[in-house]
Amino acid sequence: MTLHDASSEDTKASVLVDRDLPLTERQKAETRLWLQVLNVHRMIYEDLNATMIAGSGLSIPKFDVLAHLYRFRDGLTMGDLSKKLKVSNGNISGLVSRLQKDGYVDRRNAPGDRRSFLASITESGVAAFEKAVDLHHEVMTEKLEGTAPETIDALAADLKAISDRIRKARQASS
């Protein structure tokens, strides 16, 4: 049996499941769900990233950093940014350095901790972020066109419930 994503021409995302494996109907459904999540993520991410770079100069990772700094105008430490974005301190440091070079972020020593740096969004960063937000909304509206708002809400709620269960299981095992 072959399980694959909805796009039959996209054979890269296809997965061959050995006929001899004793998969239950639930396991087959779980595999189909996983492949669909990956497929939708890939297609939206690629188009969103390309549009945002072309229209605002911001990649999705840069946009994500600016989103947090936009929300926390007094700034965030590199450690706090790393935790909020769920990436390593090294990744955050590189992103903040590039955003600083672009003029979108200021970085200074954190008050009371000379070993820690605080990043904050500049006025240029606010303008770039707000432009990128508009592009983000345009792309998401285009990608989800034809999908009823109730379906979007239900999918979001179901995926959140799954992520909440996974998070709780991780916390219980650590």
C-alpha positions as CSV (number, residue, x, y, z in Angstrom):
1,M,0.0,0.0,0.0
2,T,1.3,3.5,-0.8
3,L,0.4,6.5,1.4
4,H,1.1,9.9,0.0
5,D,0.2,13.5,0.2
6,A,-2.8,15.0,-1.6
7,S,-0.6,16.3,-4.5
8,S,-0.1,13.2,-6.6
9,E,2.5,15.0,-8.8
10,D,4.6,15.7,-5.7
11,T,6.3,12.3,-5.4
12,K,9.1,13.6,-3.1
13,A,6.6,13.7,-0.2
14,S,5.3,10.2,-1.0
15,V,5.9,7.5,1.5
16,L,5.9,3.9,0.6
17,V,4.6,1.7,3.5
18,D,5.7,-1.9,3.2
19,R,2.7,-4.2,2.4
20,D,4.0,-6.6,5.0
21,L,3.8,-4.2,7.9
22,P,0.8,-4.9,10.0
23,L,-0.6,-1.3,10.1
24,T,-3.9,-0.7,11.8
25,E,-6.4,1.7,10.2
26,R,-5.5,4.2,12.9
27,Q,-1.8,4.0,12.0
28,K,-2.6,4.5,8.3
29,A,-4.8,7.6,9.3
30,E,-2.0,8.9,11.5
31,T,0.5,8.6,8.6
32,R,-1.9,10.3,6.2
33,L,-2.4,13.2,8.7
34,W,1.3,13.6,9.3
35,L,2.0,13.7,5.5
36,Q,-0.8,16.3,5.0
37,V,0.6,18.5,7.8
38,L,4.1,18.3,6.3
39,N,2.7,19.0,2.8
40,V,0.6,22.0,3.8
41,H,3.4,23.4,5.9
42,R,6.0,23.1,3.1
43,M,3.7,24.7,0.4
44,I,2.6,27.6,2.6
45,Y,6.1,28.1,4.1
46,E,7.8,28.2,0.7
47,D,5.4,30.7,-0.8
48,L,5.1,32.8,2.3
49,N,8.9,33.0,2.7
50,A,9.4,34.0,-0.9
51,T,6.7,36.6,-0.9
52,M,7.9,38.1,2.4
53,I,11.5,38.3,1.2
54,A,10.5,39.8,-2.1
55,G,8.1,42.3,-0.6
56,S,9.7,43.3,2.7
57,G,13.2,41.8,2.7
58,L,12.3,39.7,5.8
59,S,12.5,35.9,5.8
60,I,10.1,34.0,8.1
61,P,12.8,33.5,10.8
62,K,13.6,37.3,10.8
63,F,9.9,38.1,10.8
64,D,9.4,35.8,13.8
65,V,12.1,37.6,15.8
66,L,10.7,41.0,14.9
67,A,7.2,39.7,15.9
68,H,8.4,39.1,19.4
69,L,10.3,42.3,19.7
70,Y,7.3,44.2,18.3
71,R,5.2,42.7,21.0
72,F,7.8,43.3,23.8
73,R,8.9,46.8,22.9
74,D,11.2,47.1,26.0
75,G,13.2,44.3,24.4
76,L,14.0,40.7,25.2
77,T,17.2,38.9,26.2
78,M,18.7,36.5,23.7
79,G,17.8,33.7,26.1
80,D,14.2,34.8,26.2
81,L,14.0,35.1,22.4
82,S,15.5,31.7,22.1
83,K,12.9,30.2,24.4
84,K,10.0,32.0,22.8
85,L,11.1,30.9,19.3
86,K,12.2,27.4,20.4
87,V,15.6,27.7,18.7
88,S,19.1,27.7,20.0
89,N,20.9,30.7,21.4
90,G,23.3,30.5,18.4
91,N,20.5,30.8,15.9
92,I,19.0,33.8,17.7
93,S,22.4,35.5,17.9
94,G,22.9,35.1,14.2
95,L,19.4,36.3,13.4
96,V,19.7,39.3,15.7
97,S,23.1,40.2,14.2
98,R,21.6,40.2,10.7
99,L,18.6,42.2,11.8
100,Q,20.9,44.7,13.6
101,K,22.9,45.0,10.4
102,D,19.7,45.7,8.5
103,G,18.9,48.5,11.1
104,Y,15.8,46.7,12.4
105,V,17.1,45.7,15.9
106,D,19.3,47.3,18.5
107,R,21.3,45.1,20.8
108,R,22.8,46.3,24.1
109,N,23.9,44.8,27.4
110,A,21.0,43.8,29.6
111,P,20.6,45.9,32.7
112,G,22.0,44.1,35.8
113,D,23.7,41.3,33.7
114,R,26.7,42.4,31.7
115,R,26.9,38.8,30.2
116,S,23.5,39.0,28.7
117,F,22.3,41.1,25.7
118,L,18.9,42.7,25.2
119,A,17.5,43.0,21.7
120,S,14.8,45.6,20.9
121,I,13.1,46.6,17.7
122,T,14.0,50.0,16.0
123,E,11.5,52.3,14.3
124,S,12.8,50.9,10.9
125,G,12.2,47.4,12.3
126,V,8.6,48.4,13.2
127,A,8.0,49.7,9.7
128,A,9.5,46.6,8.1
129,F,7.5,44.3,10.4
130,E,4.2,46.0,9.8
131,K,4.8,45.8,6.0
132,A,5.6,42.1,6.4
133,V,2.5,41.5,8.5
134,D,0.4,42.8,5.6
135,L,2.1,40.4,3.2
136,H,1.7,37.5,5.7
137,H,-2.1,38.2,5.8
138,E,-2.3,38.4,2.0
139,V,-0.5,35.1,1.5
140,M,-2.5,33.3,4.2
141,T,-5.7,34.6,2.8
142,E,-4.7,33.4,-0.7
143,K,-3.6,30.0,0.5
144,L,-6.7,29.3,2.5
145,E,-9.1,30.7,0.0
146,G,-12.1,28.4,-0.4
147,T,-11.7,27.0,3.1
148,A,-14.6,27.9,5.3
149,P,-13.8,29.9,8.5
150,E,-15.4,27.1,10.6
151,T,-13.0,24.6,9.0
152,I,-10.0,26.7,9.7
153,D,-11.1,27.2,13.3
154,A,-11.8,23.4,13.7
155,L,-8.4,22.4,12.2
156,A,-6.6,25.0,14.4
157,A,-8.4,23.7,17.5
158,D,-7.7,20.1,16.7
159,L,-4.0,20.7,16.0
160,K,-3.7,22.8,19.2
161,A,-5.2,19.9,21.1
162,I,-2.7,17.5,19.6
163,S,0.2,19.8,20.4
164,D,-1.1,20.4,24.0
165,R,-1.2,16.6,24.5
166,I,2.3,16.2,23.2
167,R,3.6,19.1,25.4
168,K,2.0,17.6,28.5
169,A,3.4,14.1,27.7
170,R,6.9,15.7,27.3
171,Q,6.6,17.5,30.5
172,A,5.5,14.4,32.3
173,S,8.4,12.4,31.0
174,S,11.1,15.0,31.9
